[in-house]
């Protein structure tokens, strides 16, 4: 355990950006809460207790477990290079595992099968087990159907067999979830939520975007398209590097509001838009916890909207208290990692009450951008060209105004932009399926506000 001292939990900083001034009688308070974690790994921070959620492994990093779920349905053999690319990508991810991390590989068809290490257990990563796992990949063949819920349930069983701080899954599929009912996948996601995070990838263009993004959303991971199977290895390597960089798991955003106030919504707005409102878990009088998953050295932004009782000129109140909390060992007292305050002040100063906070305005626009893209693509699929043109034109306008150049580029592959500033566009006569799926998959990615 000589390297144990090298593993530190990140330090969390909570910053609140808002215009706290309200006109008389106003009730809605909006704030952007920026959470920044720094000092993980070997730089700064205080080590967590050995029983806490970021226990260290003998190799020096946090105790972690990872399960790779690889689609081996019959469609993975069309073309045959697709499964070969998936094998190579999985091997690249295995090579990226840190020594001491526990791991397993699952082959997914209409059922789930553990191909390494077998026996319902996890292997401990070292030079020998990495080589054995890569040998096991050679046995992968493409056959059968697709029932992703069974893959996730097996991953949950495997990850649950180890007392690991960081529990992570990586899932690859190339097709639609046609061999189980949507309710079965939803039940599996509900059972796995909060137990591990999962990054999901769709390879090629025969899969359903809302299925893959729904998996990542429910399990607080990332989703993306890899249209060219030849790019899988680089993507898998990056996903595993990100997983290995996580230092602390099960962090919750705890929002307290005073008597008479109500939390209208809590949304992550950067690096992606994710509505957390319905995931609230009550956490004592007038407080609720919203899950944020695992953290390394990174920064995320959240939009908190509070409805407060109306008040008169000159009155002020604490509208909300936002904290980052970590579960205590064995269900004990949670540890507070950082805290920020949201205020409300009623004034008759019109200049103060009508001033838009730049952060709130920016992320309100980014959330609208994501909605406009989704609505536009849904209308396009339904054959409503007029509605689709209007929504995608609005998306172009918002992307241009906010400086979201990546999304603007994706939009330009689906529409011809006549005037970005006004959102004047024409639907392209021909759109590559991969381009449309990429836009849909990445529609929730946001650009950070310039401060």
PLY file of the C-alpha trace (Angstrom):
ply
format ascii 1.0
element vertex 451
property float x
property float y
property float z
element edge 450
property int vertex1
property int vertex2
end_header
0.00 0.00 0.00
2.98 2.30 -0.46
1.10 4.38 -3.02
-2.00 4.93 -0.90
-0.99 8.47 0.06
-1.02 9.49 -3.59
-4.80 9.10 -3.89
-6.68 12.21 -2.87
-10.25 13.30 -3.25
-10.73 16.43 -5.33
-11.55 19.70 -3.61
-14.96 21.00 -4.61
-15.76 24.65 -5.15
-19.33 25.93 -5.61
-19.90 29.31 -7.31
-23.33 30.89 -7.80
-24.10 33.27 -10.69
-27.44 35.07 -10.60
-29.30 38.36 -10.65
-30.80 38.30 -7.17
-32.88 41.45 -7.72
-36.64 40.99 -8.28
-39.45 43.47 -8.86
-42.18 43.66 -6.24
-44.32 40.54 -6.25
-41.97 38.49 -8.46
-41.55 34.87 -7.44
-39.02 33.16 -9.76
-35.33 33.06 -8.88
-32.81 31.59 -11.35
-29.17 30.79 -10.68
-26.34 29.00 -12.44
-24.34 26.93 -9.96
-20.84 26.08 -11.15
-19.25 23.10 -9.42
-15.52 22.66 -9.93
-13.46 19.72 -8.67
-9.70 20.18 -8.55
-6.70 18.61 -6.87
-7.54 14.97 -7.46
-4.91 12.34 -8.17
-1.49 13.40 -6.93
-2.10 17.13 -6.56
-3.45 18.53 -3.32
-6.66 17.67 -1.55
-7.19 15.58 1.53
-7.37 11.81 1.42
-10.83 10.44 2.15
-11.23 7.94 4.98
-10.52 4.37 3.96
-14.20 3.48 4.35
-15.43 6.39 2.26
-16.56 6.44 -1.34
-13.08 7.08 -2.75
-11.03 4.29 -1.19
-7.63 3.85 -2.82
-6.43 0.74 -4.56
-3.00 -0.72 -4.09
-1.99 0.83 -7.42
-2.56 4.33 -6.09
-5.84 5.32 -7.73
-9.34 5.10 -6.32
-10.80 1.61 -5.97
-12.65 1.06 -9.24
-14.51 -1.60 -11.19
-15.41 -1.53 -14.90
-17.53 -3.81 -17.10
-17.31 -3.60 -20.89
-20.51 -4.67 -22.70
-19.94 -5.46 -26.38
-22.73 -6.06 -28.88
-22.21 -9.47 -30.49
-25.58 -9.73 -32.24
-25.74 -11.04 -35.79
-25.65 -7.57 -37.32
-22.13 -7.04 -35.96
-20.97 -9.33 -38.77
-22.24 -6.95 -41.47
-19.63 -6.07 -42.50
-17.30 -8.51 -40.69
-14.85 -5.65 -40.01
-17.35 -4.20 -37.53
-16.86 -6.96 -34.95
-13.12 -6.92 -35.58
-13.09 -3.18 -34.87
-15.13 -3.78 -31.69
-12.58 -6.37 -30.53
-9.72 -3.97 -31.21
-11.52 -1.17 -29.37
-12.19 -3.36 -26.36
-8.53 -4.40 -26.33
-7.50 -0.74 -26.39
-9.77 -0.03 -23.43
-8.36 -3.00 -21.52
-4.83 -1.73 -22.14
-5.90 1.59 -20.60
-7.03 -0.01 -17.32
-5.00 1.01 -14.30
-3.33 -1.80 -12.33
-5.59 -2.90 -9.50
-8.87 -1.99 -11.20
-11.36 -4.87 -11.28
-12.94 -5.57 -14.64
-14.97 -7.93 -16.79
-16.06 -8.25 -20.42
-19.64 -9.13 -21.36
-20.80 -10.28 -24.81
-24.29 -8.99 -25.47
-26.86 -10.62 -27.74
-30.47 -11.56 -26.86
-28.84 -12.60 -23.59
-25.73 -11.55 -21.71
-22.66 -13.76 -21.42
-19.54 -13.05 -19.38
-16.56 -13.95 -21.55
-13.90 -12.78 -19.09
-12.99 -13.67 -16.43
-16.07 -15.92 -15.98
-17.72 -17.40 -12.95
-19.61 -14.24 -12.01
-16.48 -12.52 -10.74
-14.23 -9.62 -11.72
-10.55 -9.87 -12.61
-7.93 -7.56 -11.13
-6.10 -5.66 -13.85
-2.41 -6.41 -14.27
-0.19 -7.44 -17.17
-1.35 -11.07 -16.97
-5.12 -10.47 -16.74
-5.03 -7.82 -19.46
-3.36 -10.31 -21.80
-5.85 -13.05 -20.84
-8.79 -10.72 -21.44
-7.50 -9.79 -24.89
-7.09 -13.50 -25.70
-10.72 -14.05 -24.65
-11.83 -11.38 -27.14
-10.78 -13.70 -29.95
-13.69 -15.98 -29.04
-16.28 -13.28 -29.82
-18.57 -14.20 -32.68
-21.63 -12.44 -34.08
-24.98 -14.21 -33.68
-28.43 -13.76 -32.17
-30.42 -10.65 -31.30
-30.25 -7.62 -29.04
-31.62 -7.33 -25.47
-29.65 -4.56 -23.81
-31.49 -4.80 -20.50
-29.93 -8.24 -19.92
-26.45 -6.80 -20.53
-27.00 -4.05 -18.00
-28.36 -6.43 -15.36
-25.34 -8.72 -15.70
-23.02 -5.70 -15.49
-24.82 -4.63 -12.32
-24.38 -8.09 -10.79
-20.67 -8.12 -11.63
-20.03 -4.60 -10.38
-22.03 -5.31 -7.24
-19.81 -8.30 -6.45
-16.93 -5.94 -5.65
-16.78 -3.30 -2.93
-15.51 -0.67 -5.37
-15.79 3.09 -4.98
-16.04 3.86 -8.72
-18.41 1.57 -10.64
-18.49 2.11 -14.38
-19.83 0.49 -17.52
-19.00 0.95 -21.20
-21.66 -0.25 -23.64
-21.42 -0.62 -27.42
-24.33 -1.47 -29.69
-24.87 -1.39 -33.45
-28.59 -2.11 -33.57
-32.00 -1.54 -32.09
-33.11 -3.22 -28.88
-35.52 -5.53 -30.70
-35.46 -8.65 -28.53
-36.98 -7.25 -25.35
-39.87 -4.89 -24.71
-39.13 -1.20 -24.04
-40.53 -1.73 -20.54
-37.88 -4.39 -19.86
-35.06 -2.02 -20.79
-36.64 0.73 -18.67
-36.93 -1.64 -15.71
-33.26 -2.59 -16.08
-32.25 1.07 -16.20
-34.33 1.82 -13.12
-32.68 -1.10 -11.30
-29.17 0.04 -12.28
-29.60 3.79 -11.72
-27.42 4.98 -8.87
-25.48 1.71 -8.79
-23.06 2.45 -11.63
-22.47 5.01 -14.36
-22.40 3.97 -18.00
-21.07 5.45 -21.24
-23.01 4.25 -24.29
-21.92 4.25 -27.92
-23.74 3.47 -31.13
-21.58 2.21 -33.99
-22.70 2.58 -37.58
-26.19 3.95 -38.34
-28.62 1.08 -37.66
-29.22 1.83 -33.96
-31.81 4.08 -32.34
-30.49 7.37 -30.99
-33.09 7.73 -28.23
-32.26 4.25 -26.90
-28.53 4.95 -26.63
-28.92 8.46 -25.23
-31.60 7.17 -22.84
-29.17 4.61 -21.42
-26.47 7.22 -20.87
-28.96 9.67 -19.38
-30.42 7.18 -16.91
-26.97 6.04 -15.80
-25.33 9.50 -15.76
-22.83 8.67 -18.50
-22.04 9.99 -21.96
-23.53 9.01 -25.31
-22.10 9.38 -28.79
-22.09 7.99 -32.29
-19.11 6.29 -33.88
-20.29 6.24 -37.49
-17.01 4.77 -38.74
-16.18 1.52 -36.89
-12.53 2.22 -37.59
-12.69 5.05 -35.04
-13.87 2.82 -32.21
-10.47 2.11 -30.69
-9.63 5.78 -30.15
-13.08 6.41 -28.68
-12.89 3.42 -26.31
-9.41 4.41 -25.18
-10.64 7.93 -24.38
-13.71 6.63 -22.53
-11.54 4.38 -20.36
-9.06 7.17 -19.68
-11.96 9.33 -18.51
-13.26 6.51 -16.31
-9.81 5.99 -14.79
-9.64 9.72 -14.00
-12.70 9.59 -11.72
-11.76 10.12 -8.09
-15.01 10.13 -6.14
-18.46 8.63 -6.79
-22.06 9.13 -5.67
-21.82 12.90 -5.28
-25.21 14.58 -4.94
-26.32 18.16 -5.42
-28.38 18.91 -2.31
-30.78 21.83 -2.67
-32.52 23.26 0.39
-35.31 25.83 0.11
-37.02 27.75 2.93
-40.59 27.40 4.10
-42.99 28.47 1.35
-40.44 28.12 -1.45
-40.44 25.37 -4.11
-37.70 24.01 -6.33
-39.14 24.23 -9.83
-36.27 22.43 -11.54
-32.62 21.46 -11.35
-30.80 20.86 -14.65
-27.22 20.16 -15.55
-26.48 22.61 -18.37
-22.77 22.00 -19.03
-21.04 20.08 -20.47
-24.40 18.65 -21.56
-28.05 19.40 -20.83
-29.55 16.85 -18.43
-32.77 17.45 -16.49
-32.34 16.12 -12.94
-35.64 17.42 -11.56
-37.46 14.08 -11.44
-34.48 12.32 -9.86
-34.83 14.20 -6.58
-34.50 12.11 -3.43
-35.82 13.71 -0.25
-32.99 14.55 2.15
-34.61 15.96 5.26
-36.87 18.95 5.87
-37.22 21.05 2.68
-34.10 19.51 1.10
-33.61 17.14 -1.81
-30.63 15.37 -3.39
-30.03 15.31 -7.15
-27.50 12.71 -8.40
-24.40 13.88 -10.27
-22.46 10.60 -10.54
-18.67 10.31 -10.44
-16.15 13.14 -10.51
-12.52 13.66 -11.44
-10.85 17.02 -12.04
-13.63 18.80 -13.95
-16.26 21.52 -13.87
-20.01 21.32 -14.47
-22.80 23.91 -14.46
-26.31 23.49 -13.06
-29.40 25.69 -13.50
-31.47 25.92 -10.31
-34.90 27.57 -10.54
-36.74 28.36 -7.29
-40.25 29.71 -6.78
-40.35 31.88 -3.65
-43.22 33.59 -1.82
-43.87 37.12 -3.18
-42.48 39.95 -1.05
-42.42 43.72 -0.86
-39.76 46.27 -1.74
-36.73 46.11 0.52
-37.24 42.53 1.63
-34.68 39.82 0.99
-34.38 36.13 1.68
-32.20 33.10 1.20
-33.98 31.43 -1.72
-31.92 28.22 -1.72
-28.80 26.63 -0.31
-26.94 24.39 -2.76
-24.44 21.89 -1.38
-22.31 19.06 -2.73
-22.67 16.04 -0.44
-21.04 12.65 -0.27
-22.69 9.68 1.48
-21.20 8.86 4.84
-19.55 5.47 5.45
-22.13 2.75 6.12
-25.00 5.19 5.76
-23.57 7.64 8.28
-23.69 11.43 8.23
-23.08 12.79 4.69
-19.99 14.88 4.16
-20.45 18.38 2.69
-17.87 19.09 -0.02
-18.91 22.66 -0.90
-21.80 25.08 -0.65
-23.30 28.10 -2.39
-26.23 30.41 -1.61
-29.02 31.67 -3.89
-30.54 34.99 -2.80
-33.66 36.99 -3.56
-33.86 40.76 -3.02
-36.96 42.77 -3.93
-36.31 46.28 -5.24
-37.98 49.06 -7.24
-34.73 49.71 -9.14
-35.81 48.82 -12.68
-32.24 48.72 -14.00
-31.35 46.11 -11.39
-34.42 43.92 -11.89
-34.26 43.90 -15.70
-30.54 43.09 -15.94
-30.04 39.59 -17.31
-27.30 37.57 -15.65
-24.99 36.45 -18.50
-24.64 32.88 -17.21
-28.39 32.39 -16.73
-29.17 33.91 -20.14
-26.50 31.81 -21.86
-27.59 28.45 -20.47
-31.27 29.19 -20.91
-30.39 29.63 -24.60
-28.33 26.41 -24.66
-31.24 24.42 -23.22
-33.54 25.97 -25.83
-31.01 25.06 -28.52
-31.11 21.38 -27.50
-34.92 21.40 -27.50
-35.09 23.10 -30.92
-32.80 20.47 -32.47
-34.75 17.58 -30.99
-38.10 19.09 -31.99
-36.83 19.91 -35.48
-35.52 16.40 -36.14
-38.69 14.80 -34.77
-40.81 16.99 -37.05
-38.55 16.19 -40.01
-39.00 12.45 -39.41
-42.76 13.00 -39.18
-42.76 14.74 -42.58
-43.56 18.24 -41.25
-41.02 20.18 -43.31
-42.41 23.60 -42.36
-42.24 22.87 -38.63
-38.81 21.26 -38.96
-37.46 24.26 -40.87
-38.69 26.65 -38.20
-37.23 24.68 -35.28
-33.88 23.98 -36.97
-33.69 27.62 -38.07
-34.15 28.68 -34.46
-31.41 26.20 -33.49
-29.03 27.75 -36.05
-29.81 31.20 -34.66
-29.17 30.11 -31.07
-25.96 28.24 -31.95
-24.68 31.29 -33.81
-25.57 33.71 -30.99
-23.97 31.59 -28.27
-20.80 30.72 -30.15
-21.57 27.00 -30.15
-19.56 26.38 -33.30
-19.52 22.57 -33.00
-23.32 22.39 -33.01
-23.48 25.00 -35.78
-21.27 22.77 -37.96
-23.50 19.75 -37.30
-26.60 21.78 -38.17
-25.02 22.93 -41.45
-24.95 19.29 -42.59
-28.72 19.03 -42.18
-29.86 22.49 -43.35
-28.58 25.08 -45.80
-28.00 28.23 -43.76
-29.19 31.37 -45.54
-28.78 33.77 -42.61
-27.52 32.43 -39.27
-28.32 35.63 -37.37
-32.01 35.46 -38.23
-32.23 31.67 -38.35
-33.21 31.56 -42.02
-32.54 28.06 -43.34
-33.67 25.50 -45.93
-33.81 21.77 -45.33
-31.21 19.96 -47.41
-32.68 17.74 -50.10
-30.28 14.91 -49.18
-28.80 14.33 -45.74
-26.44 11.50 -44.84
-28.01 9.35 -42.14
-24.82 9.52 -40.06
-24.91 13.34 -40.12
-28.52 13.48 -38.90
-27.84 10.91 -36.18
-24.72 12.77 -35.07
-26.70 16.00 -34.71
-29.40 14.22 -32.69
-26.93 12.38 -30.46
-24.87 15.47 -29.71
-27.76 17.94 -29.49
-27.41 18.28 -25.71
-23.70 19.21 -25.77
-23.28 22.81 -24.69
-20.57 25.43 -24.90
-19.37 27.05 -21.66
-20.22 30.68 -21.09
-17.26 33.06 -21.45
-16.58 34.71 -18.12
0 1
1 2
2 3
3 4
4 5
5 6
6 7
7 8
8 9
9 10
10 11
11 12
12 13
13 14
14 15
15 16
16 17
17 18
18 19
19 20
20 21
21 22
22 23
23 24
24 25
25 26
26 27
27 28
28 29
29 30
30 31
31 32
32 33
33 34
34 35
35 36
36 37
37 38
38 39
39 40
40 41
41 42
42 43
43 44
44 45
45 46
46 47
47 48
48 49
49 50
50 51
51 52
52 53
53 54
54 55
55 56
56 57
57 58
58 59
59 60
60 61
61 62
62 63
63 64
64 65
65 66
66 67
67 68
68 69
69 70
70 71
71 72
72 73
73 74
74 75
75 76
76 77
77 78
78 79
79 80
80 81
81 82
82 83
83 84
84 85
85 86
86 87
87 88
88 89
89 90
90 91
91 92
92 93
93 94
94 95
95 96
96 97
97 98
98 99
99 100
100 101
101 102
102 103
103 104
104 105
105 106
106 107
107 108
108 109
109 110
110 111
111 112
112 113
113 114
114 115
115 116
116 117
117 118
118 119
119 120
120 121
121 122
122 123
123 124
124 125
125 126
126 127
127 128
128 129
129 130
130 131
131 132
132 133
133 134
134 135
135 136
136 137
137 138
138 139
139 140
140 141
141 142
142 143
143 144
144 145
145 146
146 147
147 148
148 149
149 150
150 151
151 152
152 153
153 154
154 155
155 156
156 157
157 158
158 159
159 160
160 161
161 162
162 163
163 164
164 165
165 166
166 167
167 168
168 169
169 170
170 171
171 172
172 173
173 174
174 175
175 176
176 177
177 178
178 179
179 180
180 181
181 182
182 183
183 184
184 185
185 186
186 187
187 188
188 189
189 190
190 191
191 192
192 193
193 194
194 195
195 196
196 197
197 198
198 199
199 200
200 201
201 202
202 203
203 204
204 205
205 206
206 207
207 208
208 209
209 210
210 211
211 212
212 213
213 214
214 215
215 216
216 217
217 218
218 219
219 220
220 221
221 222
222 223
223 224
224 225
225 226
226 227
227 228
228 229
229 230
230 231
231 232
232 233
233 234
234 235
235 236
236 237
237 238
238 239
239 240
240 241
241 242
242 243
243 244
244 245
245 246
246 247
247 248
248 249
249 250
250 251
251 252
252 253
253 254
254 255
255 256
256 257
257 258
258 259
259 260
260 261
261 262
262 263
263 264
264 265
265 266
266 267
267 268
268 269
269 270
270 271
271 272
272 273
273 274
274 275
275 276
276 277
277 278
278 279
279 280
280 281
281 282
282 283
283 284
284 285
285 286
286 287
287 288
288 289
289 290
290 291
291 292
292 293
293 294
294 295
295 296
296 297
297 298
298 299
299 300
300 301
301 302
302 303
303 304
304 305
305 306
306 307
307 308
308 309
309 310
310 311
311 312
312 313
313 314
314 315
315 316
316 317
317 318
318 319
319 320
320 321
321 322
322 323
323 324
324 325
325 326
326 327
327 328
328 329
329 330
330 331
331 332
332 333
333 334
334 335
335 336
336 337
337 338
338 339
339 340
340 341
341 342
342 343
343 344
344 345
345 346
346 347
347 348
348 349
349 350
350 351
351 352
352 353
353 354
354 355
355 356
356 357
357 358
358 359
359 360
360 361
361 362
362 363
363 364
364 365
365 366
366 367
367 368
368 369
369 370
370 371
371 372
372 373
373 374
374 375
375 376
376 377
377 378
378 379
379 380
380 381
381 382
382 383
383 384
384 385
385 386
386 387
387 388
388 389
389 390
390 391
391 392
392 393
393 394
394 395
395 396
396 397
397 398
398 399
399 400
400 401
401 402
402 403
403 404
404 405
405 406
406 407
407 408
408 409
409 410
410 411
411 412
412 413
413 414
414 415
415 416
416 417
417 418
418 419
419 420
420 421
421 422
422 423
423 424
424 425
425 426
426 427
427 428
428 429
429 430
430 431
431 432
432 433
433 434
434 435
435 436
436 437
437 438
438 439
439 440
440 441
441 442
442 443
443 444
444 445
445 446
446 447
447 448
448 449
449 450
